Amino acid sequence: MTTLAPKVDGRVIALAHYAGRTLLEGVLTRHGLTFHQSVVLRAAVLAGESTGRDELVADVTGSLKADASLVRDVVEELAAARLLEEDPAQASRIRPTDAGRRLYQSTTAETAEISARLYAGVPAGELAVAGRVLALVTERANAELAGS
């Protein structure tokens, strides 16, 4: 029996996104994190030893298409939870604490296992095509947002 693939459109993309995000949020909830907190923590960890607070806020604001005040509040939540801290060498910079790095590594490992199951058996060529299509849609959407 042959299954017809749905036409890729915003609904199909959104359904995949929300199904995956729900799985991610299950992992995050077990670790006491919200989705927004996980995005900020990830950006801080991937930035290296420390990053400018304003640069971190701008990066996450651009990624999430969220208001900068929301992202600043999330940075403060992570600092209050001792997952981020002010860089002692430069007060305008922040960095993940050891606890923040461990939490990021733990949630990343758990979600990697889920991702491996979700993408298992999908040919690399099809993943490459999907990646190109989604990158193009994202680029076009960002251009529309910039023009509005």
C-alpha positions in Angstrom: 0.0 0.0 0.0 1.4 3.4 -1.0 0.8 6.4 1.3 0.5 9.7 -0.4 2.7 12.4 1.1 0.9 15.6 2.1 1.7 18.7 0.2 4.1 20.8 2.3 2.5 23.9 3.5 2.3 26.0 6.7 -0.1 23.6 8.3 2.1 20.5 7.7 5.2 22.4 8.9 3.3 23.6 12.0 2.0 20.1 12.9 5.6 18.8 12.8 6.9 21.7 14.8 4.3 21.4 17.5 4.5 17.6 17.8 8.3 17.9 18.2 8.0 20.8 20.6 5.6 19.0 22.8 8.1 16.1 23.1 10.8 18.7 23.9 8.7 20.4 26.5 8.1 17.1 28.2 11.9 16.8 28.7 12.2 20.4 29.8 9.3 20.1 32.3 11.0 17.1 33.9 14.1 19.4 34.4 12.1 22.4 35.6 12.7 24.5 32.5 10.4 26.3 30.1 10.8 26.4 26.4 12.0 30.0 26.4 14.5 29.3 29.2 15.9 26.4 27.3 16.4 28.6 24.2 18.2 31.3 26.2 20.3 28.7 28.1 21.3 27.0 24.8 22.3 30.3 23.2 24.4 31.2 26.3 26.1 27.9 26.3 26.8 28.0 22.6 28.2 31.5 22.8 31.2 30.2 24.7 32.8 31.4 27.9 30.7 34.5 28.2 28.5 36.7 26.0 27.2 40.3 26.1 23.8 40.4 27.7 22.5 42.6 24.9 23.9 40.3 22.2 22.3 37.3 23.9 18.9 39.1 24.1 19.2 40.2 20.4 20.1 36.7 19.3 17.2 35.0 21.1 14.8 37.8 20.2 15.6 37.2 16.5 15.3 33.4 16.8 12.0 33.4 18.7 10.5 36.5 17.1 9.8 37.5 20.7 9.8 40.8 22.4 13.2 41.8 23.9 11.6 42.4 27.3 10.4 38.8 27.5 13.9 37.6 26.7 15.4 39.9 29.3 13.0 38.5 31.8 14.0 35.0 30.9 17.7 35.9 31.3 16.8 37.2 34.8 14.9 34.0 35.6 17.9 31.9 34.7 20.2 34.1 36.7 17.9 33.8 39.7 17.9 30.0 39.3 21.8 30.2 39.2 22.0 28.8 35.7 23.4 32.0 34.3 25.7 34.5 36.1 27.3 37.8 35.5 30.9 37.5 34.2 33.1 38.7 37.1 35.6 40.2 34.6 32.9 42.3 32.8 29.5 43.1 34.3 27.9 43.6 30.9 28.6 40.0 30.0 26.9 36.8 31.3 27.9 33.2 31.2 26.3 29.8 32.1 27.2 28.4 35.5 28.4 24.9 35.8 24.9 23.9 36.8 23.6 25.6 33.7 26.0 23.8 31.5 25.1 20.4 33.1 21.4 21.1 32.6 21.9 22.0 29.0 24.0 18.9 28.4 21.4 16.7 30.1 18.4 18.1 28.2 20.3 18.1 24.9 21.2 14.4 25.4 17.6 13.5 26.1 16.2 15.4 23.2 18.9 13.9 20.9 17.6 10.5 21.6 14.0 11.6 20.7 15.3 13.2 17.5 17.1 10.1 16.5 13.9 8.1 16.8 11.9 10.7 14.9 14.4 10.9 12.0 15.3 7.2 11.9 15.0 5.7 8.5 14.5 9.0 6.6 17.0 9.1 3.8 19.7 11.7 4.0 18.8 13.1 0.6 15.2 13.7 1.7 16.4 15.4 4.9 18.7 17.6 2.8 15.8 18.7 0.5 13.6 19.4 3.6 16.3 21.4 5.1 16.7 23.5 2.0 13.0 24.1 1.7 12.6 25.1 5.3 15.7 27.4 5.1 14.2 29.1 2.1 10.8 29.5 3.8 12.5 30.9 6.9 14.5 33.3 4.8 11.4 34.6 3.0 9.4 34.9 6.2 12.2 36.9 7.8 12.3 39.2 4.8 8.5 39.7 5.1 8.9 40.5 8.8 11.7 42.9 8.1 9.5 44.7 5.5 6.5 45.0 7.8 
